[in-house]
């Protein structure tokens, strides 16, 4: 079984997020039509989150004698990120 690590920064919802992109996502979902690629890319392929916009933060996984882990270069955290979300997928 493989494990993948993902790190997302969450930026606060701005006017574009609230009134334009999320509205387009919700309307497409409501009408059961394909969500435009521009909108999917804006949300980094994830469903809009009430906390704000997800932005991918690069991480490097590693293995050491006593386990696996990952590290995040804090210099690569985008401006205006208020929260960091860590995901581990099996």
Secondary structure as GFF3:
##gff-version 3
##sequence-region A 1 90
A	DSSP	beta_strand	4	11	.	.	.	ID=ss1
A	DSSP	alpha_helix	15	16	.	.	.	ID=ss2
A	DSSP	pi_helix	17	21	.	.	.	ID=ss3
A	DSSP	alpha_helix	22	31	.	.	.	ID=ss4
A	DSSP	alpha_helix	37	42	.	.	.	ID=ss5
A	DSSP	beta_strand	53	57	.	.	.	ID=ss6
A	DSSP	beta_strand	59	64	.	.	.	ID=ss7
A	DSSP	beta_strand	67	72	.	.	.	ID=ss8
A	DSSP	three_ten_helix	74	76	.	.	.	ID=ss9
A	DSSP	beta_strand	81	89	.	.	.	ID=ss10
###
